[in-house]
Protein backbone atom coordinates (compact mmCIF):
# COMPACT_ATOMS: atom_id res chain seq x y z
CA UNK A 1 0.00 0.00 0.00
CA UNK A 2 1.39 3.35 -1.05
CA UNK A 3 0.37 6.87 -0.10
CA UNK A 4 -0.96 9.54 -2.47
CA UNK A 5 -1.24 13.31 -2.25
CA UNK A 6 -4.68 14.79 -1.62
CA UNK A 7 -3.86 17.42 -4.26
CA UNK A 8 -2.37 15.16 -6.91
CA UNK A 9 -3.27 11.47 -6.91
CA UNK A 10 -0.48 10.77 -9.41
CA UNK A 11 2.02 11.43 -6.60
CA UNK A 12 2.57 8.04 -4.96
CA UNK A 13 5.17 7.35 -2.25
CA UNK A 14 5.96 4.66 0.29
CA UNK A 15 4.81 4.97 3.89
CA UNK A 16 8.37 5.73 5.02
CA UNK A 17 8.67 8.48 2.41
CA UNK A 18 5.31 9.97 3.45
CA UNK A 19 6.41 10.12 7.09
CA UNK A 20 9.82 11.53 6.26
CA UNK A 21 8.45 14.25 3.97
CA UNK A 22 5.41 15.12 6.09
CA UNK A 23 3.74 17.07 3.28
CA UNK A 24 3.68 16.66 -0.48
CA UNK A 25 5.60 19.21 -2.58
CA UNK A 26 2.41 20.82 -3.91
CA UNK A 27 0.97 21.17 -0.41
CA UNK A 28 -1.22 18.07 -0.30
CA UNK A 29 -1.42 15.59 2.56
CA UNK A 30 -0.20 12.04 2.13
CA UNK A 31 -3.05 9.57 2.72
CA UNK A 32 -3.35 5.80 2.15
CA UNK A 33 -4.33 4.72 -1.35
CA UNK A 34 -6.43 1.94 0.20
CA UNK A 35 -7.86 1.36 3.66
CA UNK A 36 -6.88 -1.75 5.61
CA UNK A 37 -9.56 -3.85 7.26
CA UNK A 38 -9.60 -5.03 10.87
CA UNK A 39 -12.06 -7.89 11.44
CA UNK A 40 -14.41 -8.19 14.39
CA UNK A 41 -12.45 -11.24 15.54
CA UNK A 42 -9.24 -9.22 15.54
CA UNK A 43 -10.93 -6.38 17.43
CA UNK A 44 -12.19 -8.87 20.03
CA UNK A 45 -8.66 -10.25 20.45
CA UNK A 46 -7.41 -6.77 21.44
CA UNK A 47 -9.12 -7.24 24.82
CA UNK A 48 -6.31 -9.53 25.92
CA UNK A 49 -3.47 -7.17 24.99
CA UNK A 50 -1.71 -4.34 26.84
CA UNK A 51 -1.83 -0.92 25.19
CA UNK A 52 1.63 -1.13 23.50
CA UNK A 53 0.60 -4.46 21.94
CA UNK A 54 -2.77 -3.06 20.85
CA UNK A 55 -1.08 -0.07 19.23
CA UNK A 56 1.48 -2.23 17.42
CA UNK A 57 -1.27 -4.52 16.11
CA UNK A 58 -3.29 -1.61 14.67
CA UNK A 59 -0.27 0.25 13.32
CA UNK A 60 0.84 -2.83 11.38
CA UNK A 61 -2.25 -2.26 9.22
CA UNK A 62 -1.65 1.46 8.68
CA UNK A 63 2.15 1.60 8.36
CA UNK A 64 3.15 -0.75 5.52
CA UNK A 65 6.87 -1.30 5.26
CA UNK A 66 7.38 -1.19 9.02
CA UNK A 67 7.78 -4.72 10.36
CA UNK A 68 5.78 -6.12 13.30
CA UNK A 69 9.00 -6.44 15.31
CA UNK A 70 9.92 -2.80 14.61
CA UNK A 71 6.51 -1.54 15.64
CA UNK A 72 6.43 -3.71 18.76
CA UNK A 73 9.78 -2.28 19.84
CA UNK A 74 8.66 1.29 19.13
CA UNK A 75 5.36 1.00 20.99
CA UNK A 76 7.01 -0.63 24.01
CA UNK A 77 9.47 2.29 24.17
CA UNK A 78 6.91 5.01 23.43
CA UNK A 79 4.28 3.78 25.90
CA UNK A 80 6.60 2.53 28.62
CA UNK A 81 5.73 2.90 32.30
CA UNK A 82 8.41 5.58 32.51
CA UNK A 83 6.54 7.75 29.99
CA UNK A 84 2.98 6.69 30.83
CA UNK A 85 3.17 5.84 34.56
CA UNK A 86 -0.24 4.21 34.94
CA UNK A 87 -1.55 0.65 34.94
CA UNK A 88 -3.27 1.41 31.61
CA UNK A 89 -1.88 4.06 29.25
CA UNK A 90 -5.34 5.07 28.03
CA UNK A 91 -7.93 3.93 30.60
CA UNK A 92 -11.66 4.18 29.98
CA UNK A 93 -13.44 5.69 32.99
CA UNK A 94 -17.19 5.43 33.62
CA UNK A 95 -19.13 8.69 34.03
CA UNK A 96 -22.81 7.84 34.61
CA UNK A 97 -24.03 6.35 31.32
CA UNK A 98 -21.00 7.65 29.40
CA UNK A 99 -17.34 6.69 29.32
CA UNK A 100 -14.34 9.02 29.19
CA UNK A 101 -11.11 7.91 27.53
CA UNK A 102 -8.31 9.46 29.60
CA UNK A 103 -5.49 10.53 27.31
CA UNK A 104 -3.58 12.78 29.71
CA UNK A 105 -1.24 10.28 31.35
CA UNK A 106 1.77 10.91 29.11
CA UNK A 107 4.90 12.97 29.85
CA UNK A 108 3.31 16.36 29.05
CA UNK A 109 -0.28 15.56 30.12
CA UNK A 110 -1.54 16.18 26.56
CA UNK A 111 -3.37 13.60 24.44
CA UNK A 112 -0.83 14.39 21.72
CA UNK A 113 1.81 12.45 23.67
CA UNK A 114 0.30 9.28 22.19
CA UNK A 115 1.34 10.37 18.70
CA UNK A 116 4.39 12.45 19.51
CA UNK A 117 6.15 9.71 21.45
CA UNK A 118 5.80 7.46 18.39
CA UNK A 119 6.55 9.93 15.60
CA UNK A 120 10.27 10.48 16.39
CA UNK A 121 10.79 6.73 16.32
CA UNK A 122 8.93 6.41 13.04
CA UNK A 123 10.97 9.20 11.47
CA UNK A 124 14.26 7.67 12.65
CA UNK A 125 13.27 4.34 11.12
CA UNK A 126 12.02 6.04 7.93
CA UNK A 127 15.44 7.70 7.47
CA UNK A 128 17.06 4.27 7.44
CA UNK A 129 14.45 2.79 5.08
CA UNK A 130 14.84 5.69 2.65
CA UNK A 131 18.65 5.67 3.01
CA UNK A 132 18.45 9.39 3.80
CA UNK A 133 21.38 10.67 5.86
CA UNK A 134 20.18 14.28 5.98
CA UNK A 135 19.22 15.91 9.28
CA UNK A 136 15.43 16.02 9.59
CA UNK A 137 14.37 19.52 10.63
CA UNK A 138 10.93 19.33 12.23
CA UNK A 139 8.71 22.41 11.97
CA UNK A 140 5.66 22.63 14.24
CA UNK A 141 2.88 25.19 14.52
CA UNK A 142 1.07 25.10 17.86
CA UNK A 143 -1.60 26.81 19.89
CA UNK A 144 -0.23 25.17 23.03
CA UNK A 145 -0.29 21.41 23.66
CA UNK A 146 1.35 20.20 20.46
CA UNK A 147 4.44 22.33 21.01
CA UNK A 148 5.49 20.90 24.34
CA UNK A 149 4.54 17.35 23.36
CA UNK A 150 6.59 17.62 20.14
CA UNK A 151 9.58 19.16 21.92
CA UNK A 152 9.50 16.40 24.53
CA UNK A 153 9.20 13.69 21.89
CA UNK A 154 12.05 14.92 19.68
CA UNK A 155 14.36 16.12 22.46
CA UNK A 156 17.91 14.90 21.67
CA UNK A 157 16.71 12.37 19.08
CA UNK A 158 19.77 11.75 16.84
CA UNK A 159 19.50 13.08 13.29
CA UNK A 160 16.71 15.54 14.07
CA UNK A 161 16.17 19.16 15.00
CA UNK A 162 12.85 20.73 15.97
CA UNK A 163 11.55 24.30 15.85
CA UNK A 164 8.14 25.17 17.32
CA UNK A 165 6.20 28.29 16.31
CA UNK A 166 3.45 29.56 18.61
CA UNK A 167 1.26 32.72 18.55
CA UNK A 168 2.63 35.35 20.92
CA UNK A 169 -0.02 35.83 23.60
CA UNK A 170 -2.09 33.02 22.10
CA UNK A 171 -1.21 30.29 24.61
CA UNK A 172 -1.62 29.97 28.35
CA UNK A 173 1.31 31.02 30.52
CA UNK A 174 1.83 27.40 31.53
CA UNK A 175 1.99 26.26 27.91
CA UNK A 176 4.41 29.05 27.00
CA UNK A 177 6.68 28.24 29.92
CA UNK A 178 6.55 24.52 29.17
CA UNK A 179 7.92 25.26 25.71
CA UNK A 180 10.36 28.02 26.66
CA UNK A 181 12.01 25.91 29.38
CA UNK A 182 12.33 22.72 27.31
CA UNK A 183 15.77 21.16 27.63
CA UNK A 184 17.62 19.64 24.69
CA UNK A 185 20.43 20.38 22.27
CA UNK A 186 18.23 20.16 19.16
CA UNK A 187 15.17 22.22 20.20
CA UNK A 188 14.11 25.83 19.57
CA UNK A 189 10.93 27.84 20.09
CA UNK A 190 9.72 30.96 18.24
CA UNK A 191 6.90 33.36 19.20
CA UNK A 192 4.98 34.69 16.17
CA UNK A 193 3.09 37.97 16.00
CA UNK A 194 -0.27 36.60 14.91
CA UNK A 195 -2.64 33.71 15.65
CA UNK A 196 -2.31 29.96 15.23
CA UNK A 197 -3.47 30.08 11.61
CA UNK A 198 -0.62 32.50 10.85
CA UNK A 199 1.83 30.01 12.37
CA UNK A 200 0.34 27.09 10.45
CA UNK A 201 0.21 28.98 7.16
CA UNK A 202 3.82 30.09 7.54
CA UNK A 203 4.99 26.55 8.21
CA UNK A 204 3.09 25.22 5.18
CA UNK A 205 4.66 27.90 2.98
CA UNK A 206 8.10 26.77 4.11
CA UNK A 207 7.27 23.19 3.14
CA UNK A 208 6.31 24.20 -0.40
CA UNK A 209 9.25 26.60 -0.94
CA UNK A 210 11.34 24.82 -3.59
CA UNK A 211 14.27 27.23 -3.31
CA UNK A 212 14.45 26.64 0.44
CA UNK A 213 14.29 22.88 -0.10
CA UNK A 214 17.26 23.04 -2.48
CA UNK A 215 19.24 25.20 -0.06
CA UNK A 216 18.55 22.84 2.83
CA UNK A 217 19.42 19.81 0.72
CA UNK A 218 22.78 21.39 -0.06
CA UNK A 219 23.32 21.81 3.67
CA UNK A 220 22.40 18.19 4.37
CA UNK A 221 18.96 18.88 5.84
CA UNK A 222 15.32 18.25 4.95
CA UNK A 223 12.08 19.62 6.40
CA UNK A 224 9.37 17.50 7.97
CA UNK A 225 6.37 18.12 10.21
CA UNK A 226 5.09 16.92 13.58
CA UNK A 227 1.63 18.41 13.07
CA UNK A 228 -1.37 16.28 12.11
CA UNK A 229 -0.52 16.87 8.45
CA UNK A 230 2.11 14.12 8.87
CA UNK A 231 0.73 10.60 8.53
CA UNK A 232 3.19 9.40 11.16
CA UNK A 233 1.54 11.78 13.62
CA UNK A 234 -2.04 10.82 12.74
CA UNK A 235 -1.73 7.03 12.54
CA UNK A 236 -0.81 6.41 16.22
CA UNK A 237 -4.00 8.20 17.27
CA UNK A 238 -6.11 5.60 15.43
CA UNK A 239 -4.97 2.98 17.95
CA UNK A 240 -6.67 4.42 21.02
CA UNK A 241 -10.10 4.31 19.38
CA UNK A 242 -9.65 0.57 19.02
CA UNK A 243 -8.34 0.35 22.58
CA UNK A 244 -11.39 2.18 23.95
CA UNK A 245 -13.72 -0.14 22.07
CA UNK A 246 -11.86 -3.22 23.28
CA UNK A 247 -12.20 -2.02 26.88
CA UNK A 248 -15.98 -1.64 26.45
CA UNK A 249 -16.18 -5.19 25.10
CA UNK A 250 -13.96 -6.55 27.87
CA UNK A 251 -16.23 -5.08 30.56
CA UNK A 252 -19.35 -6.47 28.93
CA UNK A 253 -20.77 -2.99 28.35
CA UNK A 254 -21.30 -3.83 24.67
CA UNK A 255 -21.16 -6.93 22.53
CA UNK A 256 -18.30 -7.02 20.05
CA UNK A 257 -19.68 -5.69 16.78
CA UNK A 258 -22.12 -3.29 18.44
CA UNK A 259 -21.79 0.34 17.32
CA UNK A 260 -20.69 3.10 19.69
CA UNK A 261 -20.50 6.88 19.27
CA UNK A 262 -17.41 8.99 19.99
CA UNK A 263 -17.66 12.64 21.01
CA UNK A 264 -14.26 14.23 20.37
CA UNK A 265 -13.09 17.66 21.64
CA UNK A 266 -11.67 19.09 18.44
CA UNK A 267 -9.67 22.21 17.65
CA UNK A 268 -7.82 21.31 14.43
CA UNK A 269 -9.68 18.12 13.35
CA UNK A 270 -6.70 15.74 13.59
CA UNK A 271 -8.00 13.75 16.56
CA UNK A 272 -11.46 13.14 15.16
CA UNK A 273 -9.99 12.37 11.73
CA UNK A 274 -8.09 9.51 13.36
CA UNK A 275 -11.49 8.25 14.55
CA UNK A 276 -12.82 8.44 10.99
CA UNK A 277 -9.90 6.32 9.77
CA UNK A 278 -10.63 3.83 12.56
CA UNK A 279 -14.25 3.62 11.38
CA UNK A 280 -13.23 3.18 7.75
CA UNK A 281 -11.00 0.25 8.71
CA UNK A 282 -13.77 -1.66 10.46
CA UNK A 283 -14.22 -0.29 13.99
CA UNK A 284 -17.99 -0.26 14.70
CA UNK A 285 -18.49 3.48 15.16
CA UNK A 286 -21.93 5.03 14.75
CA UNK A 287 -21.46 8.78 15.02
CA UNK A 288 -18.34 10.88 15.39
CA UNK A 289 -19.39 14.08 17.16
CA UNK A 290 -17.12 17.08 16.60
CA UNK A 291 -17.22 18.95 19.94
CA UNK A 292 -15.95 22.52 20.10
CA UNK A 293 -15.71 25.50 22.44
CA UNK A 294 -15.54 29.19 21.46
CA UNK A 295 -12.64 28.25 19.18
CA UNK A 296 -15.38 27.18 16.80
CA UNK A 297 -13.95 27.34 13.29
CA UNK A 298 -14.78 23.68 12.64
CA UNK A 299 -18.29 23.61 14.08
CA UNK A 300 -19.18 26.85 12.29
Secondary structure, DSSP 4 states (H G I P E B T S, - for coil): --EEETTEEEEEE-HHHHHHH-S-TTSPPEEESS-----HHHHHHGGGS-HHHHHHHHHHHHSTTS-HHHHHHHHHHHT-TTTS-SSSTT-EEEETTEEEE----STTSSTTHHHHTTHHHHHHHHHHHTT--SEEEEEEEESSHHHHHHHHHHTT-TTEEEEEEEETTSS-HHHHHHHHT---TTEEEEEESS-HHHHHHHHHHHHT-HHHHHHHHHTTEEEEE-STTSHHHHHHHHHHHHHHHHHHHHTTSS-TT--EEEEEE-SSSHHHHHHHHHHHTT--EEEEEEE--S--TTT-
